[in-house]
Amino acid sequence: MLRFSLLTLCVKGVTVWSRKRVGLAGVGAVTVIAAALVGLSATAAPAVPVAAAHTVAKAQVRATVQDAAAETATSAAATGPIVALGDSYTAGDLIPLDLTAKPLGCTRSTKAYPALVASVLKAPLVDAACGGAGVQYMTSAQQTNLGTNPPQLNALASDDSVVMLTLSGDDLGFWSTLDTCMELSVTDLFGSPCERHFTSGGTDQLAARVIAETEKITAVLAAIRARAPRARVLVVGYPDLFPQRGGCWPAVPITNGDIAYLRSTELLLNAMLAGDARAAGATFVDTYTPTIGHDFCQGASVKDVEGLVPTSLAYPFHPNARGQAVMAAAVLAAIRG
């Protein structure tokens, strides 16, 4: 069976956050699956050591940002603050943790795409993003394990030049959905047990959640426009998490059929965000296309999004430093456009 455990980050003995993650357990399953995981790691992981992979990743991040800076050299720098709103995909979530950010429990990073964009544009950054944030925390305070994040929309001002937003994953139950799919995978390794679960009764529950989110994002974008009327508003989509074909069970214990189902759901989510952005006069930033082929099933030197067991300093199923750099480059390209 599957066993749920807590992944906890502590700083100087104080818990910053603690989130549920999934492990595999059970009589017989421990030996078989653990052995498979070890074998897969030996064959799928790159030959370079982890430290070397990190060095490569850092070099690629620098190159990406430097290229973006060169391309924006002829563009006017932002004249007002840049504001970052949204969830952990905006905050960065541990790549690495910015120990000066408040509250620390939001797990913001100096390598997240908002920080990279602000650095290139030489503009001040107001980072209000917070791990675990949904639409409700745009107008309500969010309690974390280490401090309270004020309502994110409170960070906006009339002189803001750019507002960047990545939001909706937590409203759709990102973590609980992945947990369910991983848990159900052992019941039908060659089928789509998670898809059956979420479509039982004739309604696709995940698709319904995306549709229900549309009105909420529309309201958020209207509120942003009211508070920052001069700002260029960018709705930054989610990068490609899932491989275009097949999967990588048991390293990420989701069946191939359910990988395809989840990929279609992510595409639906990005399409919803793009439609809401257009309707609100905002700009949608496609981060999915440039990250195709760099999903969580790829080797450490290739992937932009980490899997269940990260191979670089990032939270599971979140962009690593290289992925955040790709997202930053996409944002900068949108600003130039």
N, C-alpha and C positions, 0 to 999 in steps of 0.2 A: 504494500500500500504506500501511499504518500504521507510524509510527515511534514508538518509545518513548523518552522522555527523562526526565530527572530534574528534579524541582522541589525546589530546595534553599533552606533558610532559613539565613542566617548572621547571627550577632550578634557584632559586633566581630571579624570574621574567623574566628569559630569556627562550624562547622556545627552547627546545632541539630537539624535532621532533614533527610532527603532521601527523597522518595518518588517512585515511578514515576508519570508521567502520560503521556497519549497525545497524539500530534500526527499530522497527516495529511501524507503526503509521497508522492513518486512522480512519474514523468514524466507530464506532462499533468495529473495530479490536483492538483498544487500550485497551478497557475494556476486551474483550474476551481473547486476546493473553497475555496481562499482567497478567490476573488472572491465565491463564494456566502456565505461567512462574513461578509465585509465588507458585502455587501448585506443579509444578514439582520440584522446588527447595526444597520444604518441604519434598518431598518423595524421591527424588533422592540423595540429599546431605547427607553426613554422619552425624551421630548424634553428633559427636564431634564438638566443636566450631572451628571457623576459626583459632584462635590462637593455639589451640591444634593441629589442622591439620598441621599447619606450624611447630610446634615442632616435630611432627612425621616425617614430610618430611625431616627436617634437620638431624634428627637422622639416617634416612635411607640413606641420602646422605653421611654422615660420614661413615657409615658402608660399603657402596659400595666402597668408595674410599679407606678405610682402607683395605678391602679385596683385592682390586686390588694391593695395595702397598705390601701386604704380598706375593701375588702371583708373583710379579715381583722382589722380594728380591734377587733371584738368577740370575737375568738378569743384564747385564751391563747397567749402566746408560748412558743416551745420552751424547756424547762427545762434541756436538755442540749445537747451539740454536735450539729450536723448533719454527716453524713458523706456524701461523694459518691464513688461507685465506678463503674468502667466504662471505656468507650472514649472516642474523640474526640468523640462526640456529647454526652458528659457534660463532658469537659474544655473544650470550646469551640473549640479548634483555630484560633487566630489572630484572634479577634474583639474586642479585639486580644490579642496575646501578653502574659501576665503575667510581666514580667521578674523578679519577686520569688519566683515559684513554683519549687520544687525537686522533681525535677530539671527544668531548663528544657526538656529534650527531650520532655517530656510535652505541651508546647504548651497549657497551661491558660490560661484567660482569665477576667478579672474580669467579663466580660459573659455568661459561660455560665450556664445555668439554675441550677446549685447556688449560685453566688454571688448571683444575684438573689433566690432564695428565702431564703437565709440573711439577706440584708440586710433583706428585708421582715419576717421573723420576729425580727429582732434577736438572732440566735443565732450562736455561733461556728461557723465552717465548717472541717471537716477534709476537704480535697480530695485524694483519693488517685487520682483518675481519670487515665488516661494514653492518649494517642493510640496506636492500634494494639493496644490491650489486648484479649485474648480471655480465656476462662475460665481458662486455665492461669496467667495472671498475677494471679489472685485469691490463689493460694497460692505463687506463685513470683515471684522478682524479675524485672523487665523491664529489659533493657538498651536505652537510647536513644542517639542520637548525642551527647547531652550529659548524661551522668549515668545512674544506675540508680534505678529506681523500686522501692521495697520491695514485697513481696507486699501487695496492696491490702487484704486482710482484716486485716492487721496494724494498720490504722488504726482498727479498731473497738474500742469499750470498753463496759463494762457500763452506763455512764451516758448513752450516746448516746440522743437523743430521736427523731431521724429518720435513716433511711438511704435514699439515693436511688441507683438503679442503672439504667444503660442499657448493655446488653451483648448480644452475639451476632453483630453485623455482621461483625466481623473473623474470627470462627470460620467463618462461612459463605463467606468469601472475597470480601468486598465489592468490594475493588479489582480483584482478578483477574477477577471476573465482569463488571464494567463494562468492563474492558479487552477482554475477549473479545467482548462484545456490540458494542463500538465497532469493533473490528477486523473482525468478520464482516459488519458492516452494508454495506460496500461490495461484498460478494459477492451481495447480494440486497436491493436497496433497498426493494422492495415486499413482501417476505416476512417471515419470522421465522427468520432463520438462526441466531440465538443460541438460541432455543428448540429448534430441531432439534438443535443441538449438545449441549445439556444434557439432552435427552430421547432421544437416540439409544440404541438397545438396549432401549427400552421402559420405562426407569426415569427419572423426573424427578430428576436429580442434586441440584438445588437444594432441592427438596421433601424429599429424603432427608436432606440436611444439616440442615434445620430439625428434622426428626423426631429425628435423632441428638442435636441440641442440647438437647432437652427434659430428658433425664436430667442433663445437665451443669448447667443452670440450676437444676434442683431441688436439686442438691447444694450449689450456691452459696447459695441461699436458706436452706437448712438450716444452713449454716455461719454465715451472717449472724445468724440467730436465736439460735444458740448463743453467739455472742460479744457480741451486743447484744440481750439478751432483753427490754429495756424499750422498744426503739425501734419506731417506726412505719416499716415497710419499704415503700418505694414502688418498684415496677418501672416505669420510665418507658419507654414505647414509642417507636418511631421515627416521625418526622413524614412527611408525604406527599412523597416525592421525585418521583414520576412523574405526569405529567398524566393526568387521567381519560379523555381522548380524544386520539388522535393523538400527535404528538411534535414535535420541533423540529430535525430533521436539516437541515443539518449542524452547527448550533451545538452540539448534543449528538448526535453521530453514532450514534444507536441507532434502528433502524427502528420504525415505528409498531407493528408486530406484536410486536416484542420489548419495547417499552415496556409493552404490555399484559401480557406474560408476566412481566416483572420486577415490575410493580405487583401482580400476583396473588401473587408470591413474598413481597413485603413484607407483604402482608395476612396471609399464612400465618404469617410470622415474628411479627407482632404478636399474632396469635391464640394462637400457642404461648406467648409470654411472658405473655399474659393468663391462660391456663389454668394455667401453672405458678405464677403469683402467687396465684391463687385457691386452688389446692391447698395452698400453703404458708401461707395465712392472711395474705398480703401484699396490698397494693393495687396494681392495675394502673392506670397513668395513660395515658390515650389522648391522644397528641399528634398522631395521624394526622388525626382528624376536624377539629380546628380549623385545620389547615394545608391542607386540600383547596382547590384553586384557587390555591395559593401555591407550586406546585412549581417545579422548576428551569427550566421552559420559559417561565415568566412574565417580565414586564418587571422591571427592577431595583427599581422602586418597589412591586412587588407580591409578588415571590417571597420565601419564607422559607428556601428552600434554594438554594444556588448550583449552577450548572452546571459544565461543563468549564472554561470561562473565567469566573471570578468577576467580578461587577460591584460587589462590595463586599468589605471586608476579611474574608475567610473562606476556608477551604480548599475546593477543588472538591468538589461533591456533599455538602456539609455545611451545617448551618444557619448562617445569618448572624445578626447581632445581633438583628434583628427576629424571626427564627425561634426563637432561644433565649429571647427574651422571651415568646413565645407558649407555649413549653414550660414556662417558669417559672410562667405564669399557670395552666396546667393542673395543675401540681404543687400550687400553692397551693390551688386549688379542691378537689383530692383531700384535702389535709390538713384543710381546713375540713369536708369531708364525713365 
